[in-house]
Amino acid sequence: MDALVKVNFSAKIDFSAESGIKIEEIEHIESIDSLKEQTPDSYKPELNEIFYCLRLTKKQKELLDLHFLSLKETYFLEGEKTFNRQYADIKGLGRTTKKVLIASFKSTRIMG
């Protein structure tokens, strides 16, 4: 079976020899747009809003532009803990930038 979109969800799964696999209580389903299929400029308005909120150097803007889609994908698909590790590997971006990014991603999730 092929999925049309990627989703995050919680589910209770019952494994038993008698009844096979049963999935129960599926909840918290959130659709995640295919981030890899975004055109290079489709995320620019979102990134420009982030730039507007922050005072970044030209180098910091370039770093954020370079890593933005990867960070966003990591946040939505792998969670905040993995996002934090990936973000920490990018030298030159500070804590305030990270907070604004997470806030932006959370608002995207609510609106999307």
Secondary structure, 3 states (H helix, E strand, C coil): CCCCCEEEEEEEEEEECCCEEEEEEEEEEEEECCHHHCCCCCCHHHHHHHHHHCCCCHHHHHHHHHHHHHHHHHHHHHCHHHHHHHHHCCCCCCHHHHHHHHHHHHHHHHHC
